[in-house]
Amino acid sequence: MDLKNLFFGKRGFSQNTTAAVAAENGNAVERWLDIYNGGGEWRHTRKGGMNGGMRKVAALGAAKALCAELSRLCFTESTEIACSDKETQAFLESVLAENCFAERFPDFLEKAFALGGGVIKVYSGKQGVRLDFITADGFVPTKWNGRGIYGGAFGSRLVENGKSYLLAETQEVASDGLIIENKLFNENGRELDLSELYPKMQEKTVIKGLTKPLFVYFRTGAGKNRDCPPLGGSVYADCEDTLKAIDVVFDSLTREFILGKKRIIVPSYAVRGEYDENGELKRYFNVNDEVFEAFSTSDAEELKITDNTSALRVPEHIEALDKLLDLLCMQAGLSEGTLSYKSGTLRTATEVISRNSRTYRTACFYRKLIADGITRVCENICLLGKMSGELSSRAKENVYIRFADGVCEDENTKAERAKTLYSSGLISKARALSEIYGISLDEAKNMIKEDNDE
């Protein structure tokens, strides 16, 4: 693969390190990134008046807010990454802490929801095992099948001594192991010797015995990228019309205050005129003029100053925004009101879980994918730890993820559900008591027996 042509497009490295990546994967990722950053094809519209021209539409940033909300729902810093083997546990905790995983992963996850996925690459650095978080606009799959991606190209931008560089890397699984190739380019696309920045890095390395790459692709599960099927689709891939409508309404709301400024109609007699430096007559009404003047008119209506200010249509805009945000939530698999800015719309977090809402089900779906990806990242960390001697070869790698976000099921909702099921004849009295009091089924049966004996 020609890495230079892949990572240096017509716009050049300085503006977009992965300009040609978008062409390789289709324009979808580039378009989603533009929307995430506050852009979109609808962000500019024609101005009014004779001169015409274009103006920028005010944006609410709903796409970024949606991805941020999903990231917070699916991963928190209290998420537990544990292993039954004490040595492996200590090693994992050390590597993850040194790489600031708990702080960096939520940001990475937010971008993954926006762009359809992302990659975490594990490698050995000067300070041990390191993690590289790569967004979808910096990754191109080169080898894959129905079970996963087994080869890819990465572009990492770095700055040394005030100069910009691009480190391009490919990883592919072959019959004799994992093949890794590295190339270094300056900001103009000229290939440099790797030793200029990485004296110990080899241009080509073969790690025998490896049957999987040292990177993990996190796919959001929101559908496939139509231009490049191995990659995922953005969570707002099918919501672009809704995002456009939200920005149109928000832009109209902001312009309501601009165009709805106070307007006073004054008689032409009260308008003064002065010549500017170009000799053009500029007319104005001096609101501070307190001098009495006599006007030649007998009609009192002609001298009347009239307030012609129109009422602002704020409630209509707010209602429209609220409905559109609820529509966006529905399209993204979230419950109504998740992105609402009105107080009292959302239920408590415990009620959200207890009622098995759409938001909770969506979060559970994404968490399964995230847990699988984090588990594979940890396996790669342990693999490099064993290869470097930092972890003994006998250490076990059975990692499990527990999303302990501090939200428990609401007891009142749980008890209410048990009573409803019992009243409907769907569960027994013993089962209902077991759910209400949090006791075993046998203890509940004994409770009923004691009551009957009395």
C-alpha positions in Angstrom: 0.0 0.0 0.0 1.2 3.5 -0.9 1.1 5.2 2.5 2.1 8.6 1.0 -0.9 8.7 -1.3 -3.1 7.4 1.4 -2.4 10.1 3.9 -1.6 13.1 1.7 -4.5 14.3 -0.4 -5.0 17.4 -2.5 -5.5 19.6 0.5 -2.2 18.6 2.0 -1.1 17.3 5.4 -1.2 20.7 7.2 -5.0 21.0 6.9 -6.0 17.4 7.2 -3.6 14.6 8.0 -6.0 12.1 6.5 -7.3 13.9 3.5 -7.1 10.9 1.3 -8.4 8.6 3.9 -11.9 10.1 3.3 -11.5 9.2 -0.4 -10.5 5.7 0.5 -13.4 5.2 2.9 -15.9 7.3 0.9 -17.0 10.8 2.0 -19.1 9.6 4.9 -16.5 9.8 7.7 -15.4 13.3 6.5 -19.0 14.5 6.4 -19.8 13.1 9.9 -16.7 14.8 11.3 -17.7 18.1 9.8 -21.2 17.8 11.4 -19.6 16.8 14.7 -17.4 19.9 14.6 -20.4 22.2 14.0 -20.5 22.1 10.2 -22.9 20.5 7.7 -24.0 21.2 4.2 -26.8 23.4 5.6 -24.6 25.7 7.7 -24.5 28.5 5.1 -27.5 30.2 3.5 -28.1 33.2 1.3 -28.4 36.6 2.8 -31.4 38.8 2.1 -31.2 42.1 0.3 -29.9 43.3 -3.1 -26.2 42.4 -2.6 -26.9 38.8 -1.7 -24.0 36.7 -0.5 -23.9 34.0 2.1 -24.1 33.9 5.9 -23.4 31.3 8.5 -26.4 29.6 10.1 -26.4 29.5 13.9 -25.9 26.0 15.2 -27.2 24.3 18.3 -24.5 21.6 18.3 -27.1 18.7 18.7 -24.8 16.1 17.0 -22.0 16.7 19.5 -24.5 16.8 22.4 -25.9 13.4 21.3 -22.5 11.7 21.1 -21.5 13.2 24.5 -24.6 11.9 26.1 -24.2 8.4 24.7 -20.5 8.4 25.9 -21.6 9.4 29.4 -24.3 6.7 29.5 -22.0 3.9 28.3 -18.8 4.6 30.2 -17.8 6.3 33.5 -14.5 6.5 35.4 -15.9 4.1 38.0 -16.2 1.3 35.4 -14.2 -1.7 36.7 -11.7 -3.5 34.6 -10.6 -6.6 36.7 -8.9 -9.9 36.4 -8.8 -12.9 38.7 -5.0 -13.2 38.4 -3.4 -10.7 40.9 -0.3 -10.2 38.8 -2.3 -9.5 35.7 -4.6 -7.2 37.6 -1.7 -5.1 39.0 0.0 -4.9 35.5 -3.3 -3.8 33.8 -4.0 -1.2 36.4 -0.5 0.2 36.0 -0.6 0.4 32.2 -4.1 1.9 32.1 -3.3 4.5 34.7 0.0 5.5 33.0 -2.0 6.0 29.7 -4.8 7.9 31.5 -7.3 5.4 30.1 -10.2 6.5 32.3 -9.8 10.1 31.2 -9.1 9.6 27.5 -11.5 6.8 26.7 -14.8 8.8 27.2 -13.5 11.4 24.7 -12.4 8.6 22.3 -15.8 7.0 22.7 -17.6 10.3 21.9 -15.7 10.6 18.7 -16.4 6.9 17.9 -20.2 7.5 18.2 -19.8 10.4 15.8 -17.6 8.8 13.2 -18.9 5.2 13.4 -15.9 3.8 15.3 -12.3 4.2 16.4 -9.1 2.2 17.0 -7.0 1.7 20.1 -3.5 0.5 19.2 -1.2 -1.2 21.7 2.5 -0.8 21.3 5.8 -1.0 23.2 7.3 2.5 23.9 10.2 3.9 25.8 8.1 3.9 29.0 6.6 0.4 28.6 3.3 -0.6 27.0 1.5 2.4 25.6 -2.0 3.0 24.1 -2.7 5.1 21.0 -6.3 6.3 20.5 -7.0 6.8 16.8 -10.3 8.2 15.5 -12.0 6.8 12.4 -10.7 9.6 10.2 -7.1 8.3 10.8 -7.7 4.6 10.0 -8.2 2.6 6.9 -9.0 -1.1 7.0 -6.8 -3.2 4.6 -7.8 -6.8 5.5 -11.0 -8.1 7.0 -13.7 -10.8 6.9 -17.1 -11.3 8.6 -15.5 -11.9 12.0 -13.4 -8.7 12.2 -10.6 -6.5 10.8 -7.2 -8.1 10.5 -5.2 -5.4 8.9 -5.2 -1.6 8.8 -3.3 1.6 8.1 -2.9 4.4 10.7 -1.8 8.0 10.5 -0.5 9.7 13.7 0.4 13.4 13.7 3.2 14.6 15.9 5.2 17.8 16.5 9.0 17.8 17.3 11.0 21.1 17.6 8.2 23.1 16.1 8.0 20.9 13.0 5.0 18.6 12.0 5.4 15.0 11.0 3.2 12.1 10.1 4.1 8.6 11.3 2.3 6.1 9.0 1.9 2.5 10.0 0.4 -0.6 8.6 -0.4 -3.9 10.4 -1.5 -7.1 8.7 -1.8 -10.7 9.8 0.0 -13.1 7.4 0.7 -16.8 7.5 4.1 -16.2 9.3 2.7 -13.8 11.9 2.0 -10.1 12.2 3.7 -7.8 9.7 4.2 -4.1 10.9 5.6 -1.4 8.5 6.4 2.2 9.5 7.2 5.3 7.4 7.9 8.8 8.5 6.9 11.9 6.5 7.3 15.6 6.9 4.4 18.1 6.5 5.1 18.4 2.8 4.8 14.7 2.2 8.5 14.0 1.8 9.5 10.6 3.2 12.2 10.8 5.9 14.5 8.3 7.6 12.8 6.8 10.7 16.0 7.3 12.7 15.5 11.0 12.7 12.8 10.7 15.3 12.8 7.0 16.2 16.3 5.6 16.3 15.2 2.1 17.5 12.2 1.7 15.2 12.4 -0.7 12.3 10.8 0.0 9.0 9.5 -3.5 8.8 8.9 -6.0 11.6 7.5 -9.5 11.6 6.2 -10.8 15.0 6.0 -14.6 14.5 3.2 -16.5 16.1 0.7 -13.7 16.3 -2.7 -14.4 14.7 -4.3 -11.1 15.4 -3.2 -7.4 15.1 -2.2 -5.2 18.0 -5.1 -2.9 17.5 -8.8 -3.1 18.3 -11.5 -1.5 16.2 -14.4 -0.2 18.3 -17.6 -0.3 16.2 -20.6 1.6 17.5 -23.0 -0.9 16.1 -25.2 1.8 14.5 -25.0 0.2 11.1 -22.4 -0.2 8.4 -20.5 2.5 6.6 -22.0 2.1 3.1 -18.8 3.2 1.4 -16.5 0.9 3.5 -18.5 -2.0 5.1 -16.0 -3.1 7.7 -16.4 0.3 9.4 -19.4 1.4 11.4 -21.8 4.2 10.8 -22.3 7.3 12.8 -25.2 7.4 15.4 -26.6 10.3 13.5 -26.0 8.9 10.0 -29.8 8.7 9.4 -30.6 11.9 11.4 -29.0 14.5 9.2 -32.3 16.0 8.1 -33.4 16.3 11.8 -30.0 18.0 12.7 -30.6 20.4 9.8 -34.1 21.2 11.0 -32.8 21.8 14.5 -30.2 24.3 13.3 -32.8 26.0 11.0 -35.2 26.5 14.0 -32.3 27.6 16.3 -31.0 30.0 13.6 -34.6 31.4 13.3 -34.8 31.8 17.1 -31.5 33.8 17.2 -32.5 36.0 14.3 -35.9 36.6 16.0 -34.0 38.8 18.5 -32.0 40.4 15.7 -34.8 41.2 13.4 -37.3 41.9 16.2 -35.4 44.8 17.7 -37.5 47.8 18.7 -38.7 49.8 15.7 -40.1 53.4 16.0 -41.9 55.1 13.1 -41.2 58.9 13.1 -42.5 61.6 10.8 -40.2 62.7 8.0 -40.0 66.2 9.6 -38.1 64.7 12.6 -35.4 63.1 10.5 -32.2 65.0 10.2 -29.5 64.7 7.6 -25.7 65.0 7.4 -23.1 64.5 4.7 -20.4 61.9 5.3 -16.8 62.1 4.1 -17.9 60.8 0.7 -20.4 63.5 0.2 -23.4 61.2 0.6 -26.4 62.3 2.7 -27.0 60.1 5.7 -30.3 60.5 7.5 -30.9 59.8 11.2 -33.3 60.4 14.1 -31.7 62.0 17.1 -33.3 60.4 20.2 -31.4 62.8 22.5 -32.7 66.0 20.8 -34.7 68.0 23.3 -35.0 71.3 21.3 -38.5 72.3 20.4 -39.0 72.9 16.7 -42.1 74.1 14.7 -43.3 72.0 11.8 -45.5 73.2 9.1 -48.4 70.8 9.3 -52.0 70.8 10.5 -52.4 67.0 10.8 -51.6 65.8 14.3 -51.3 62.2 13.0 -48.3 63.2 10.8 -46.4 64.3 13.9 -47.2 61.2 15.9 -44.3 58.8 16.8 -45.5 55.2 16.6 -43.9 52.1 18.2 -44.0 49.4 15.4 -42.2 46.7 17.3 -43.5 43.1 16.7 -43.8 40.5 19.4 -41.1 37.9 19.6 -42.2 34.3 18.7 -40.0 32.7 21.4 -42.5 30.1 22.7 -43.1 28.7 19.2 -39.4 28.3 18.6 -38.8 26.6 21.9 -41.7 24.1 21.4 -40.4 23.3 17.9 -36.8 22.7 19.2 -38.1 20.5 22.0 -40.1 18.3 19.5 -37.1 18.1 17.1 -34.8 17.1 20.0 -37.2 14.3 21.0 -37.3 13.2 17.4 -33.5 13.0 17.3 -33.5 11.0 20.5 -36.0 8.5 19.0 -33.9 8.1 15.9 -30.7 7.5 18.0 -32.4 5.0 20.3 -32.9 7.3 23.3 -35.9 8.0 25.4 -38.0 11.1 24.9 -36.6 14.0 26.8 -33.0 12.7 27.1 -31.7 15.8 25.3 -34.3 18.2 26.6 -33.1 21.4 28.2 -36.4 21.9 30.2 -36.4 21.1 33.9 -38.6 18.4 35.2 -38.7 16.5 31.8 -36.2 13.8 32.7 -36.8 11.1 35.3 -34.2 10.1 37.8 -31.4 7.7 36.6 -32.8 5.0 38.9 -36.2 5.3 37.3 -34.7 5.1 33.8 -33.2 1.8 34.6 -36.1 0.4 36.6 -38.6 1.2 33.7 -36.3 -0.5 31.2 -36.5 2.6 29.0 -35.3 2.9 25.5 -32.2 4.8 26.8 -31.3 1.9 29.1 -31.7 -0.7 26.5 -29.6 1.2 24.0 -26.9 1.8 26.7 -26.9 -2.0 27.4 -26.5 -2.8 23.7 -23.5 -0.4 23.3 -21.9 -1.6 26.6 -21.7 -5.1 25.3 -19.7 -3.9 22.3 -17.6 -1.7 24.4 -16.8 -4.4 27.0 -15.7 -6.8 24.2 -13.4 -4.1 22.7 -11.9 -3.2 26.1 -11.3 -6.9 26.8 -9.4 -7.4 23.6 -7.3 -4.2 24.3 -6.4 -5.7 27.7 -5.5 -9.0 26.1 -3.1 -7.1 23.7 -1.6 -5.3 26.7 -0.9 -8.6 28.5 0.5 -10.0 25.3 3.1 -7.2 24.9 3.7 -7.4 28.7 4.7 -11.0 28.3 6.8 -10.3 25.2 8.7 -7.6 27.0 9.2 -9.5 30.2 7.1 -7.1 32.3 4.5 -9.9 32.9 5.3 -13.5 33.5 4.3 -16.0 30.8 2.2 -17.9 33.3 -0.1 -14.9 34.1 -3.7 -15.4 33.1 -5.6 -13.0 30.9 -9.2 -13.6 31.8 -10.4 -10.0 32.0 -14.0 -8.9 32.8 -15.6 -5.5 32.6 -18.2 -4.3 35.1 -20.0 -1.0 34.3 -20.5 0.1 37.9 -21.9 3.6 37.3 -23.4 3.9 40.8 -27.0 3.6 39.5 -29.1 1.0 41.2 -32.7 0.0 40.6 -35.3 2.2 42.3 -36.9 0.2 45.1 -40.3 1.9 44.8 -40.5 1.2 41.1 -39.4 -2.4 41.7 -42.0 -2.9 44.4 -44.7 -1.4 42.3 -43.9 -3.6 39.4 -44.0 -6.7 41.6 -47.4 -5.8 43.0 -48.8 -5.2 39.5 -47.6 -8.5 38.3 -49.1 -10.3 41.3 -52.4 -8.5 40.9 -52.4 -9.6 37.2 -51.8 -13.2 38.3 -48.5 -13.4 36.4 -46.4 -14.2 39.5 -47.1 -15.9 42.8 -47.4 -14.1 46.1 -44.1 -15.6 47.2 -42.3 -14.3 44.1 -43.8 -10.8 44.7 -42.6 -10.7 48.3 -39.2 -11.9 47.2 -39.0 -9.0 44.7 -40.3 -6.4 47.1 -38.2 -7.3 50.2 -35.1 -8.5 48.3 -35.2 -12.0 49.9 -34.9 -15.5 48.5 -38.0 -17.4 47.3 -37.8 -19.9 50.2 -37.7 -17.0 52.7 -40.7 -15.5 51.1 -42.6 -18.9 51.3 -41.7 -19.2 55.0 -43.0 -15.6 55.5 -46.4 -16.6 54.0 -46.5 -19.8 56.1 -45.9 -17.9 59.3 -48.6 -15.5 58.5 -51.1 -18.4 57.8 -50.1 -20.1 61.1 -50.9 -17.0 63.0 
